[in-house]
């Protein structure tokens, strides 16, 4: 990765989509999506997974996430380290 936490803007450009399109798809305020694109704020893990699905991208290469976090997301685990 190039030091950025997420690559939302790059993925949108690559897929020919806009911030407004993503905001509408997610039911989020366009200002919120704009902050994600500028890396001023970060989406939740659940939202990251929705973005990856909408844009048909690999979540582990598009966001600075460890694969272990992804495999445990949504599961009720007592001791996730």
C-alpha positions, 0 to 999 in steps of 0.5 A, spaced: 500 500 500 502 507 498 501 509 506 493 511 505 488 507 509 484 506 504 483 506 496 476 508 496 477 514 491 482 510 486 477 504 486 471 509 484 475 512 479 477 505 476 470 502 476 467 509 473 463 511 479 462 517 483 462 519 490 455 520 490 453 514 486 457 510 492 453 514 497 446 513 494 448 505 494 450 505 501 444 510 504 450 514 506 451 522 506 455 524 500 459 528 505 461 522 509 463 518 503 467 524 501 471 524 507 473 516 506 475 518 499 480 523 502 482 519 508 479 524 513 475 518 516 474 511 515 468 507 514 466 501 518 468 494 517 461 492 515 461 498 510 468 496 507 465 489 506 459 493 502 463 497 498 468 491 496 462 487 494 459 493 490 465 495 486 467 487 485 474 488 488 478 484 493 477 487 500 484 485 502 488 489 497 483 495 497 483 496 504 489 496 509 486 490 513 488 483 516 485 477 513 484 475 520 479 480 521 475 479 515 474 471 517 472 473 524 467 479 522 460 477 523 462 471 527 460 471 535 467 469 538 469 469 545 477 470 544 479 474 537 486 476 538 
